[in-house]
Amino acid sequence: MQLAPHLPADVEYVAAGTLWVAADEEEMEEVKRKHGIYESIGVRAETLGPADLAGAEPNLRPGLAGALLIPDDAVIYAPCAARYLLECARQSGAESAQAPPPN
């Protein structure tokens, strides 16, 4: 992510990826469906079979059907990220509307 190096520490950006684990063949069908969706919008994704999943996460229980790996996925603390992005927008001349006070 191009913005990641500029984010303040309180945004808590962690690029750890996401692993959607499938317990059985029915859930693997959903993995394949999601893989197609991610691929169609340009998000890098990889379908893992049982052996690849066990290699990627050896502490999972045996017998799982596989998984969908989204290697570039990241997590942020949204309130601080929103505050930072609003500050950046205001510094660039943007104005934001004030919400009306609650009744």
Backbone as XML, in Angstrom:
<?xml version="1.0"?>
<chain id="A" units="angstrom">
  <residue number="1" name="MET">
    <atom name="N" x="0.849" y="-1.180" z="0.000"/>
    <atom name="CA" x="0.000" y="0.000" z="0.000"/>
    <atom name="C" x="0.889" y="1.235" z="0.000"/>
  </residue>
  <residue number="2" name="GLN">
    <atom name="N" x="0.641" y="2.133" z="-0.919"/>
    <atom name="CA" x="1.468" y="3.321" z="-1.055"/>
    <atom name="C" x="1.354" y="4.258" z="0.136"/>
  </residue>
  <residue number="3" name="LEU">
    <atom name="N" x="0.234" y="4.262" z="0.794"/>
    <atom name="CA" x="-0.003" y="5.166" z="1.917"/>
    <atom name="C" x="0.610" y="4.650" z="3.224"/>
  </residue>
  <residue number="4" name="ALA">
    <atom name="N" x="0.831" y="3.360" z="3.332"/>
    <atom name="CA" x="1.261" y="2.732" z="4.581"/>
    <atom name="C" x="2.454" y="3.410" z="5.254"/>
  </residue>
  <residue number="5" name="PRO">
    <atom name="N" x="3.525" y="3.764" z="4.529"/>
    <atom name="CA" x="4.673" y="4.375" z="5.212"/>
    <atom name="C" x="4.377" y="5.745" z="5.823"/>
  </residue>
  <residue number="6" name="HIS">
    <atom name="N" x="3.291" y="6.369" z="5.401"/>
    <atom name="CA" x="2.955" y="7.712" z="5.880"/>
    <atom name="C" x="1.949" y="7.706" z="7.031"/>
  </residue>
  <residue number="7" name="LEU">
    <atom name="N" x="1.385" y="6.551" z="7.327"/>
    <atom name="CA" x="0.358" y="6.471" z="8.370"/>
    <atom name="C" x="0.987" y="6.634" z="9.751"/>
  </residue>
  <residue number="8" name="PRO">
    <atom name="N" x="0.325" y="7.387" z="10.637"/>
    <atom name="CA" x="0.831" y="7.495" z="12.008"/>
    <atom name="C" x="0.683" y="6.162" z="12.742"/>
  </residue>
  <residue number="9" name="ALA">
    <atom name="N" x="1.454" y="5.994" z="13.792"/>
    <atom name="CA" x="1.472" y="4.733" z="14.540"/>
    <atom name="C" x="0.097" y="4.348" z="15.088"/>
  </residue>
  <residue number="10" name="ASP">
    <atom name="N" x="-0.728" y="5.352" z="15.469"/>
    <atom name="CA" x="-2.020" y="5.014" z="16.073"/>
    <atom name="C" x="-3.006" y="4.392" z="15.084"/>
  </residue>
  <residue number="11" name="VAL">
    <atom name="N" x="-2.694" y="4.404" z="13.792"/>
    <atom name="CA" x="-3.532" y="3.732" z="12.796"/>
    <atom name="C" x="-3.350" y="2.215" z="12.898"/>
  </residue>
  <residue number="12" name="GLU">
    <atom name="N" x="-2.231" y="1.787" z="13.465"/>
    <atom name="CA" x="-1.955" y="0.374" z="13.722"/>
    <atom name="C" x="-2.043" y="-0.484" z="12.453"/>
  </residue>
  <residue number="13" name="TYR">
    <atom name="N" x="-1.458" y="-0.004" z="11.368"/>
    <atom name="CA" x="-1.440" y="-0.731" z="10.097"/>
    <atom name="C" x="-0.618" y="-2.010" z="10.250"/>
  </residue>
  <residue number="14" name="VAL">
    <atom name="N" x="-1.240" y="-3.142" z="9.949"/>
    <atom name="CA" x="-0.560" y="-4.431" z="10.010"/>
    <atom name="C" x="-0.856" y="-5.188" z="8.710"/>
  </residue>
  <residue number="15" name="ALA">
    <atom name="N" x="0.176" y="-5.404" z="7.922"/>
    <atom name="CA" x="0.037" y="-6.154" z="6.672"/>
    <atom name="C" x="0.331" y="-7.623" z="6.956"/>
  </residue>
  <residue number="16" name="ALA">
    <atom name="N" x="-0.692" y="-8.350" z="7.362"/>
    <atom name="CA" x="-0.502" y="-9.744" z="7.757"/>
    <atom name="C" x="-1.136" y="-10.722" z="6.789"/>
  </residue>
  <residue number="17" name="GLY">
    <atom name="N" x="-1.929" y="-10.239" z="5.845"/>
    <atom name="CA" x="-2.662" y="-11.128" z="4.958"/>
    <atom name="C" x="-3.880" y="-11.709" z="5.647"/>
  </residue>
  <residue number="18" name="THR">
    <atom name="N" x="-4.709" y="-12.370" z="4.870"/>
    <atom name="CA" x="-5.910" y="-13.023" z="5.400"/>
    <atom name="C" x="-5.968" y="-14.437" z="4.864"/>
  </residue>
  <residue number="19" name="LEU">
    <atom name="N" x="-6.379" y="-15.348" z="5.705"/>
    <atom name="CA" x="-6.527" y="-16.748" z="5.330"/>
    <atom name="C" x="-7.949" y="-17.172" z="5.664"/>
  </residue>
  <residue number="20" name="TRP">
    <atom name="N" x="-8.743" y="-17.471" z="4.632"/>
    <atom name="CA" x="-10.110" y="-17.961" z="4.818"/>
    <atom name="C" x="-10.035" y="-19.482" z="4.801"/>
  </residue>
  <residue number="21" name="VAL">
    <atom name="N" x="-10.236" y="-20.121" z="5.927"/>
    <atom name="CA" x="-10.067" y="-21.570" z="6.051"/>
    <atom name="C" x="-11.374" y="-22.280" z="5.728"/>
  </residue>
  <residue number="22" name="ALA">
    <atom name="N" x="-11.268" y="-23.356" z="4.924"/>
    <atom name="CA" x="-12.427" y="-24.170" z="4.553"/>
    <atom name="C" x="-12.336" y="-25.513" z="5.263"/>
  </residue>
  <residue number="23" name="ALA">
    <atom name="N" x="-13.372" y="-25.836" z="6.010"/>
    <atom name="CA" x="-13.382" y="-27.093" z="6.763"/>
    <atom name="C" x="-13.724" y="-28.292" z="5.891"/>
  </residue>
  <residue number="24" name="ASP">
    <atom name="N" x="-14.515" y="-28.075" z="4.843"/>
    <atom name="CA" x="-14.977" y="-29.196" z="4.034"/>
    <atom name="C" x="-15.121" y="-28.763" z="2.571"/>
  </residue>
  <residue number="25" name="GLU">
    <atom name="N" x="-15.562" y="-29.679" z="1.730"/>
    <atom name="CA" x="-15.671" y="-29.386" z="0.291"/>
    <atom name="C" x="-16.718" y="-28.314" z="-0.010"/>
  </residue>
  <residue number="26" name="GLU">
    <atom name="N" x="-17.787" y="-28.262" z="0.778"/>
    <atom name="CA" x="-18.791" y="-27.212" z="0.582"/>
    <atom name="C" x="-18.163" y="-25.835" z="0.800"/>
  </residue>
  <residue number="27" name="GLU">
    <atom name="N" x="-17.365" y="-25.701" z="1.841"/>
    <atom name="CA" x="-16.685" y="-24.436" z="2.101"/>
    <atom name="C" x="-15.600" y="-24.161" z="1.058"/>
  </residue>
  <residue number="28" name="MET">
    <atom name="N" x="-14.992" y="-25.203" z="0.488"/>
    <atom name="CA" x="-14.013" y="-25.006" z="-0.581"/>
    <atom name="C" x="-14.681" y="-24.438" z="-1.832"/>
  </residue>
  <residue number="29" name="GLU">
    <atom name="N" x="-15.921" y="-24.791" z="-2.066"/>
    <atom name="CA" x="-16.654" y="-24.194" z="-3.199"/>
    <atom name="C" x="-16.777" y="-22.691" z="-3.004"/>
  </residue>
  <residue number="30" name="GLU">
    <atom name="N" x="-17.009" y="-22.275" z="-1.771"/>
    <atom name="CA" x="-17.084" y="-20.847" z="-1.459"/>
    <atom name="C" x="-15.715" y="-20.194" z="-1.632"/>
  </residue>
  <residue number="31" name="VAL">
    <atom name="N" x="-14.649" y="-20.895" z="-1.253"/>
    <atom name="CA" x="-13.283" y="-20.394" z="-1.468"/>
    <atom name="C" x="-13.062" y="-20.134" z="-2.959"/>
  </residue>
  <residue number="32" name="LYS">
    <atom name="N" x="-13.450" y="-21.080" z="-3.796"/>
    <atom name="CA" x="-13.270" y="-20.930" z="-5.241"/>
    <atom name="C" x="-14.092" y="-19.756" z="-5.773"/>
  </residue>
  <residue number="33" name="ARG">
    <atom name="N" x="-15.308" y="-19.606" z="-5.266"/>
    <atom name="CA" x="-16.157" y="-18.485" z="-5.695"/>
    <atom name="C" x="-15.505" y="-17.153" z="-5.316"/>
  </residue>
  <residue number="34" name="LYS">
    <atom name="N" x="-15.053" y="-17.043" z="-4.068"/>
    <atom name="CA" x="-14.407" y="-15.809" z="-3.610"/>
    <atom name="C" x="-13.121" y="-15.537" z="-4.383"/>
  </residue>
  <residue number="35" name="HIS">
    <atom name="N" x="-12.371" y="-16.592" z="-4.676"/>
    <atom name="CA" x="-11.144" y="-16.425" z="-5.449"/>
    <atom name="C" x="-11.465" y="-15.766" z="-6.789"/>
  </residue>
  <residue number="36" name="GLY">
    <atom name="N" x="-12.517" y="-16.239" z="-7.439"/>
    <atom name="CA" x="-12.931" y="-15.648" z="-8.718"/>
    <atom name="C" x="-13.301" y="-14.187" z="-8.587"/>
  </residue>
  <residue number="37" name="ILE">
    <atom name="N" x="-13.994" y="-13.837" z="-7.518"/>
    <atom name="CA" x="-14.383" y="-12.436" z="-7.296"/>
    <atom name="C" x="-13.146" y="-11.577" z="-7.100"/>
  </residue>
  <residue number="38" name="TYR">
    <atom name="N" x="-12.252" y="-12.005" z="-6.219"/>
    <atom name="CA" x="-11.036" y="-11.229" z="-5.979"/>
    <atom name="C" x="-10.218" y="-11.076" z="-7.257"/>
  </residue>
  <residue number="39" name="GLU">
    <atom name="N" x="-10.070" y="-12.161" z="-7.993"/>
    <atom name="CA" x="-9.309" y="-12.120" z="-9.244"/>
    <atom name="C" x="-9.935" y="-11.133" z="-10.232"/>
  </residue>
  <residue number="40" name="SER">
    <atom name="N" x="-11.258" y="-11.100" z="-10.298"/>
    <atom name="CA" x="-11.940" y="-10.220" z="-11.254"/>
    <atom name="C" x="-11.767" y="-8.738" z="-10.922"/>
  </residue>
  <residue number="41" name="ILE">
    <atom name="N" x="-11.462" y="-8.413" z="-9.673"/>
    <atom name="CA" x="-11.262" y="-7.001" z="-9.303"/>
    <atom name="C" x="-9.785" y="-6.667" z="-9.086"/>
  </residue>
  <residue number="42" name="GLY">
    <atom name="N" x="-8.911" y="-7.603" z="-9.456"/>
    <atom name="CA" x="-7.485" y="-7.331" z="-9.408"/>
    <atom name="C" x="-6.811" y="-7.509" z="-8.059"/>
  </residue>
  <residue number="43" name="VAL">
    <atom name="N" x="-7.453" y="-8.236" z="-7.146"/>
    <atom name="CA" x="-6.852" y="-8.511" z="-5.837"/>
    <atom name="C" x="-6.149" y="-9.859" z="-5.909"/>
  </residue>
  <residue number="44" name="ARG">
    <atom name="N" x="-4.893" y="-9.878" z="-5.541"/>
    <atom name="CA" x="-4.116" y="-11.114" z="-5.572"/>
    <atom name="C" x="-4.674" y="-12.096" z="-4.549"/>
  </residue>
  <residue number="45" name="ALA">
    <atom name="N" x="-4.957" y="-13.322" z="-5.011"/>
    <atom name="CA" x="-5.508" y="-14.372" z="-4.152"/>
    <atom name="C" x="-4.946" y="-15.708" z="-4.598"/>
  </residue>
  <residue number="46" name="GLU">
    <atom name="N" x="-4.892" y="-16.641" z="-3.645"/>
    <atom name="CA" x="-4.372" y="-17.975" z="-3.952"/>
    <atom name="C" x="-5.214" y="-19.009" z="-3.217"/>
  </residue>
  <residue number="47" name="THR">
    <atom name="N" x="-5.637" y="-20.034" z="-3.947"/>
    <atom name="CA" x="-6.354" y="-21.142" z="-3.329"/>
    <atom name="C" x="-5.333" y="-22.169" z="-2.856"/>
  </residue>
  <residue number="48" name="LEU">
    <atom name="N" x="-5.437" y="-22.540" z="-1.584"/>
    <atom name="CA" x="-4.535" y="-23.528" z="-0.998"/>
    <atom name="C" x="-5.277" y="-24.842" z="-0.792"/>
  </residue>
  <residue number="49" name="GLY">
    <atom name="N" x="-4.658" y="-25.933" z="-1.188"/>
    <atom name="CA" x="-5.193" y="-27.253" z="-0.892"/>
    <atom name="C" x="-4.807" y="-27.654" z="0.519"/>
  </residue>
  <residue number="50" name="PRO">
    <atom name="N" x="-5.204" y="-28.848" z="0.949"/>
    <atom name="CA" x="-4.925" y="-29.282" z="2.321"/>
    <atom name="C" x="-3.438" y="-29.273" z="2.693"/>
  </residue>
  <residue number="51" name="ALA">
    <atom name="N" x="-2.572" y="-29.746" z="1.810"/>
    <atom name="CA" x="-1.141" y="-29.803" z="2.127"/>
    <atom name="C" x="-0.540" y="-28.408" z="2.226"/>
  </residue>
  <residue number="52" name="ASP">
    <atom name="N" x="-0.908" y="-27.518" z="1.276"/>
    <atom name="CA" x="-0.392" y="-26.144" z="1.317"/>
    <atom name="C" x="-0.893" y="-25.398" z="2.543"/>
  </residue>
  <residue number="53" name="LEU">
    <atom name="N" x="-2.146" y="-25.638" z="2.926"/>
    <atom name="CA" x="-2.691" y="-25.011" z="4.127"/>
    <atom name="C" x="-1.932" y="-25.488" z="5.362"/>
  </residue>
  <residue number="54" name="ALA">
    <atom name="N" x="-1.674" y="-26.781" z="5.456"/>
    <atom name="CA" x="-0.938" y="-27.320" z="6.607"/>
    <atom name="C" x="0.473" y="-26.743" z="6.662"/>
  </residue>
  <residue number="55" name="GLY">
    <atom name="N" x="1.084" y="-26.513" z="5.509"/>
    <atom name="CA" x="2.402" y="-25.898" z="5.477"/>
    <atom name="C" x="2.374" y="-24.437" z="5.887"/>
  </residue>
  <residue number="56" name="ALA">
    <atom name="N" x="1.323" y="-23.726" z="5.481"/>
    <atom name="CA" x="1.202" y="-22.300" z="5.807"/>
    <atom name="C" x="0.839" y="-22.078" z="7.269"/>
  </residue>
  <residue number="57" name="GLU">
    <atom name="N" x="-0.015" y="-22.941" z="7.807"/>
    <atom name="CA" x="-0.484" y="-22.822" z="9.198"/>
    <atom name="C" x="-0.433" y="-24.201" z="9.863"/>
  </residue>
  <residue number="58" name="PRO">
    <atom name="N" x="0.740" y="-24.635" z="10.294"/>
    <atom name="CA" x="0.891" y="-26.002" z="10.823"/>
    <atom name="C" x="0.144" y="-26.276" z="12.122"/>
  </residue>
  <residue number="59" name="ASN">
    <atom name="N" x="-0.311" y="-25.258" z="12.811"/>
    <atom name="CA" x="-1.015" y="-25.485" z="14.077"/>
    <atom name="C" x="-2.522" y="-25.665" z="13.913"/>
  </residue>
  <residue number="60" name="LEU">
    <atom name="N" x="-3.018" y="-25.599" z="12.688"/>
    <atom name="CA" x="-4.431" y="-25.888" z="12.460"/>
    <atom name="C" x="-4.664" y="-27.389" z="12.553"/>
  </residue>
  <residue number="61" name="ARG">
    <atom name="N" x="-5.885" y="-27.755" z="12.843"/>
    <atom name="CA" x="-6.197" y="-29.181" z="12.975"/>
    <atom name="C" x="-6.056" y="-29.889" z="11.627"/>
  </residue>
  <residue number="62" name="PRO">
    <atom name="N" x="-5.712" y="-31.154" z="11.640"/>
    <atom name="CA" x="-5.625" y="-31.908" z="10.388"/>
    <atom name="C" x="-7.006" y="-32.121" z="9.775"/>
  </residue>
  <residue number="63" name="GLY">
    <atom name="N" x="-7.043" y="-32.380" z="8.471"/>
    <atom name="CA" x="-8.291" y="-32.729" z="7.807"/>
    <atom name="C" x="-9.051" y="-31.566" z="7.205"/>
  </residue>
  <residue number="64" name="LEU">
    <atom name="N" x="-8.504" y="-30.362" z="7.254"/>
    <atom name="CA" x="-9.183" y="-29.222" z="6.643"/>
    <atom name="C" x="-9.076" y="-29.324" z="5.122"/>
  </residue>
  <residue number="65" name="ALA">
    <atom name="N" x="-10.078" y="-28.788" z="4.424"/>
    <atom name="CA" x="-10.154" y="-28.930" z="2.965"/>
    <atom name="C" x="-9.219" y="-27.992" z="2.226"/>
  </residue>
  <residue number="66" name="GLY">
    <atom name="N" x="-8.872" y="-26.858" z="2.824"/>
    <atom name="CA" x="-8.007" y="-25.885" z="2.156"/>
    <atom name="C" x="-8.321" y="-24.484" z="2.637"/>
  </residue>
  <residue number="67" name="ALA">
    <atom name="N" x="-7.943" y="-23.502" z="1.812"/>
    <atom name="CA" x="-8.151" y="-22.113" z="2.225"/>
    <atom name="C" x="-7.986" y="-21.166" z="1.045"/>
  </residue>
  <residue number="68" name="LEU">
    <atom name="N" x="-8.394" y="-19.938" z="1.269"/>
    <atom name="CA" x="-8.145" y="-18.840" z="0.338"/>
    <atom name="C" x="-7.187" y="-17.889" z="1.026"/>
  </residue>
  <residue number="69" name="LEU">
    <atom name="N" x="-6.048" y="-17.646" z="0.399"/>
    <atom name="CA" x="-5.044" y="-16.741" z="0.942"/>
    <atom name="C" x="-5.111" y="-15.425" z="0.187"/>
  </residue>
  <residue number="70" name="ILE">
    <atom name="N" x="-5.260" y="-14.326" z="0.931"/>
    <atom name="CA" x="-5.194" y="-12.972" z="0.382"/>
    <atom name="C" x="-3.919" y="-12.371" z="0.969"/>
  </residue>
  <residue number="71" name="PRO">
    <atom name="N" x="-2.774" y="-12.542" z="0.297"/>
    <atom name="CA" x="-1.493" y="-12.188" z="0.911"/>
    <atom name="C" x="-1.288" y="-10.701" z="1.155"/>
  </residue>
  <residue number="72" name="ASP">
    <atom name="N" x="-1.930" y="-9.850" z="0.391"/>
    <atom name="CA" x="-1.698" y="-8.414" z="0.530"/>
    <atom name="C" x="-2.710" y="-7.716" z="1.440"/>
  </residue>
  <residue number="73" name="ASP">
    <atom name="N" x="-3.580" y="-8.482" z="2.086"/>
    <atom name="CA" x="-4.593" y="-7.896" z="2.961"/>
    <atom name="C" x="-3.922" y="-7.296" z="4.194"/>
  </residue>
  <residue number="74" name="ALA">
    <atom name="N" x="-4.520" y="-6.247" z="4.720"/>
    <atom name="CA" x="-3.973" y="-5.570" z="5.899"/>
    <atom name="C" x="-5.117" y="-5.147" z="6.812"/>
  </residue>
  <residue number="75" name="VAL">
    <atom name="N" x="-4.752" y="-4.802" z="8.039"/>
    <atom name="CA" x="-5.716" y="-4.368" z="9.049"/>
    <atom name="C" x="-5.279" y="-2.994" z="9.552"/>
  </residue>
  <residue number="76" name="ILE">
    <atom name="N" x="-6.256" y="-2.131" z="9.802"/>
    <atom name="CA" x="-5.996" y="-0.817" z="10.385"/>
    <atom name="C" x="-6.979" y="-0.568" z="11.513"/>
  </residue>
  <residue number="77" name="TYR">
    <atom name="N" x="-6.664" y="0.426" z="12.342"/>
    <atom name="CA" x="-7.618" y="0.891" z="13.342"/>
    <atom name="C" x="-8.382" y="2.039" z="12.685"/>
  </residue>
  <residue number="78" name="ALA">
    <atom name="N" x="-9.603" y="1.749" z="12.250"/>
    <atom name="CA" x="-10.373" y="2.646" z="11.387"/>
    <atom name="C" x="-10.593" y="4.056" z="11.942"/>
  </residue>
  <residue number="79" name="PRO">
    <atom name="N" x="-10.932" y="4.244" z="13.230"/>
    <atom name="CA" x="-11.158" y="5.619" z="13.699"/>
    <atom name="C" x="-9.928" y="6.519" z="13.516"/>
  </residue>
  <residue number="80" name="CYS">
    <atom name="N" x="-8.754" y="5.995" z="13.822"/>
    <atom name="CA" x="-7.540" y="6.810" z="13.675"/>
    <atom name="C" x="-7.187" y="7.007" z="12.209"/>
  </residue>
  <residue number="81" name="ALA">
    <atom name="N" x="-7.424" y="5.999" z="11.385"/>
    <atom name="CA" x="-7.174" y="6.141" z="9.951"/>
    <atom name="C" x="-8.095" y="7.203" z="9.355"/>
  </residue>
  <residue number="82" name="ALA">
    <atom name="N" x="-9.369" y="7.202" z="9.736"/>
    <atom name="CA" x="-10.310" y="8.206" z="9.238"/>
    <atom name="C" x="-9.891" y="9.605" z="9.670"/>
  </residue>
  <residue number="83" name="ARG">
    <atom name="N" x="-9.483" y="9.751" z="10.933"/>
    <atom name="CA" x="-9.020" y="11.048" z="11.415"/>
    <atom name="C" x="-7.821" y="11.541" z="10.610"/>
  </residue>
  <residue number="84" name="TYR">
    <atom name="N" x="-6.851" y="10.653" z="10.378"/>
    <atom name="CA" x="-5.653" y="11.010" z="9.615"/>
    <atom name="C" x="-6.009" y="11.427" z="8.187"/>
  </residue>
  <residue number="85" name="LEU">
    <atom name="N" x="-6.871" y="10.660" z="7.532"/>
    <atom name="CA" x="-7.253" y="10.989" z="6.159"/>
    <atom name="C" x="-8.027" y="12.301" z="6.087"/>
  </residue>
  <residue number="86" name="LEU">
    <atom name="N" x="-8.877" y="12.571" z="7.070"/>
    <atom name="CA" x="-9.583" y="13.864" z="7.119"/>
    <atom name="C" x="-8.595" y="15.015" z="7.296"/>
  </residue>
  <residue number="87" name="GLU">
    <atom name="N" x="-7.611" y="14.823" z="8.156"/>
    <atom name="CA" x="-6.593" y="15.861" z="8.352"/>
    <atom name="C" x="-5.833" y="16.119" z="7.052"/>
  </residue>
  <residue number="88" name="CYS">
    <atom name="N" x="-5.480" y="15.067" z="6.337"/>
    <atom name="CA" x="-4.780" y="15.216" z="5.056"/>
    <atom name="C" x="-5.653" y="15.957" z="4.052"/>
  </residue>
  <residue number="89" name="ALA">
    <atom name="N" x="-6.928" y="15.619" z="4.003"/>
    <atom name="CA" x="-7.840" y="16.278" z="3.074"/>
    <atom name="C" x="-7.979" y="17.760" z="3.412"/>
  </residue>
  <residue number="90" name="ARG">
    <atom name="N" x="-8.100" y="18.082" z="4.696"/>
    <atom name="CA" x="-8.225" y="19.483" z="5.102"/>
    <atom name="C" x="-6.962" y="20.267" z="4.764"/>
  </residue>
  <residue number="91" name="GLN">
    <atom name="N" x="-5.798" y="19.650" z="4.943"/>
    <atom name="CA" x="-4.536" y="20.316" z="4.596"/>
    <atom name="C" x="-4.435" y="20.573" z="3.098"/>
  </residue>
  <residue number="92" name="SER">
    <atom name="N" x="-5.169" y="19.800" z="2.309"/>
    <atom name="CA" x="-5.185" y="19.990" z="0.863"/>
    <atom name="C" x="-6.309" y="20.912" z="0.419"/>
  </residue>
  <residue number="93" name="GLY">
    <atom name="N" x="-7.038" y="21.485" z="1.381"/>
    <atom name="CA" x="-8.083" y="22.447" z="1.057"/>
    <atom name="C" x="-9.505" y="21.929" z="1.101"/>
  </residue>
  <residue number="94" name="ALA">
    <atom name="N" x="-9.694" y="20.688" z="1.426"/>
    <atom name="CA" x="-11.051" y="20.146" z="1.506"/>
    <atom name="C" x="-11.768" y="20.688" z="2.731"/>
  </residue>
  <residue number="95" name="GLU">
    <atom name="N" x="-13.069" y="20.782" z="2.623"/>
    <atom name="CA" x="-13.904" y="21.187" z="3.746"/>
    <atom name="C" x="-14.875" y="20.061" z="4.048"/>
  </residue>
  <residue number="96" name="SER">
    <atom name="N" x="-15.195" y="19.906" z="5.319"/>
    <atom name="CA" x="-16.162" y="18.866" z="5.695"/>
    <atom name="C" x="-17.352" y="19.508" z="6.377"/>
  </residue>
  <residue number="97" name="ALA">
    <atom name="N" x="-18.505" y="18.930" z="6.138"/>
    <atom name="CA" x="-19.740" y="19.434" z="6.733"/>
    <atom name="C" x="-19.820" y="18.952" z="8.176"/>
  </residue>
  <residue number="98" name="GLN">
    <atom name="N" x="-20.336" y="19.782" z="9.036"/>
    <atom name="CA" x="-20.536" y="19.398" z="10.432"/>
    <atom name="C" x="-21.877" y="18.686" z="10.545"/>
  </residue>
  <residue number="99" name="ALA">
    <atom name="N" x="-21.900" y="17.615" z="11.290"/>
    <atom name="CA" x="-23.147" y="16.904" z="11.543"/>
    <atom name="C" x="-23.981" y="17.750" z="12.509"/>
  </residue>
  <residue number="100" name="PRO">
    <atom name="N" x="-25.306" y="17.728" z="12.339"/>
    <atom name="CA" x="-26.153" y="18.470" z="13.281"/>
    <atom name="C" x="-26.072" y="17.839" z="14.660"/>
  </residue>
  <residue number="101" name="PRO">
    <atom name="N" x="-26.213" y="18.638" z="15.700"/>
    <atom name="CA" x="-26.170" y="18.072" z="17.058"/>
    <atom name="C" x="-27.333" y="17.121" z="17.279"/>
  </residue>
  <residue number="102" name="PRO">
    <atom name="N" x="-27.133" y="16.115" z="18.131"/>
    <atom name="CA" x="-28.228" y="15.171" z="18.408"/>
    <atom name="C" x="-29.355" y="15.880" z="19.160"/>
  </residue>
  <residue number="103" name="ASN">
    <atom name="N" x="-30.568" y="15.360" z="18.991"/>
    <atom name="CA" x="-31.743" y="15.952" z="19.674"/>
    <atom name="C" x="-31.745" y="15.636" z="21.128"/>
  </residue>
</chain>
